[in-house]
């Protein structure tokens, strides 16, 4: 959808090479509500502190430590979600 293609993973205004690079196994170590990272469109987000504020409730933890792209894309997230995601971005996964 158009909304997904305009998400922060494509519109971030900095060089992707400046982002810290994580392996999928490193992300997988952060798979609990008290330490939760997810991958969305190849970018790594630390959603630990945001989890309790998430309007969608506990669904945010469905892919804790893994790739949440499909689950994220299936939801109709408001523009505010994309703004919030920029604050939670900590890196990208290795190719």
C-alpha positions in Angstrom: 0.0 0.0 0.0 1.0 3.6 -0.4 1.2 4.2 3.3 3.7 1.3 3.8 5.9 2.5 0.9 6.1 5.9 2.5 7.1 4.5 5.9 10.3 5.6 7.7 12.3 2.6 6.4 12.3 4.3 3.0 12.1 8.0 3.9 14.7 8.3 6.6 16.8 11.3 5.7 20.3 10.0 6.5 22.8 7.5 5.0 21.7 4.0 5.9 25.4 3.1 6.2 25.6 5.2 9.4 23.2 2.9 11.2 24.5 0.2 13.5 24.3 -3.2 11.8 22.9 -6.1 13.8 22.6 -9.8 12.9 19.3 -11.5 13.1 20.7 -13.6 15.9 21.6 -10.5 17.9 18.1 -9.2 17.5 16.7 -12.6 18.6 18.4 -12.1 22.0 15.9 -9.3 22.7 12.7 -11.2 22.8 10.9 -10.4 26.1 8.6 -7.6 27.1 11.4 -6.2 29.3 13.9 -6.2 26.4 12.2 -6.2 23.1 13.6 -5.5 19.6 11.9 -6.2 16.3 12.8 -6.0 12.6 10.5 -4.1 10.3 11.5 -3.8 6.6 15.1 -4.5 7.5 15.4 -1.9 10.2 15.8 -2.7 13.9 13.6 -1.0 16.5 13.9 -1.2 20.3 10.2 -1.2 21.3 10.8 -2.1 25.0 9.7 1.2 26.4 6.9 1.7 23.8 5.2 -1.6 24.5 3.1 -0.4 27.3 1.9 2.6 25.3 1.1 0.7 22.1 -2.5 1.3 21.2 -2.7 -2.2 19.8 -1.9 -3.7 23.1 0.2 -6.8 23.6 0.2 -7.6 19.9 3.3 -5.6 19.7 5.2 -8.5 21.3 4.0 -11.2 18.8 7.3 -11.1 16.9 9.6 -10.1 19.8 13.2 -10.6 18.8 12.2 -11.3 15.2 10.8 -10.0 12.0 7.6 -8.1 12.6 7.2 -6.7 9.0 4.2 -8.8 8.0 2.3 -8.1 11.2 3.1 -4.4 11.0 2.0 -4.2 7.4 -1.3 -6.0 8.0 -2.3 -3.2 10.4 -3.6 0.2 9.4 -1.1 2.2 11.4 -1.7 6.0 11.6 0.9 8.5 10.5 1.7 9.0 14.2 3.0 5.4 14.3 5.6 6.3 11.7 6.8 9.3 13.6 7.1 7.2 16.8 9.1 4.6 14.9 11.8 7.0 14.0 12.4 7.5 17.7 12.7 3.8 18.3 15.1 3.0 15.4 18.4 1.7 16.6 19.9 0.1 13.4 19.5 -2.3 10.5 20.0 -5.9 9.9 22.9 -7.2 7.9 22.1 -8.1 4.3 
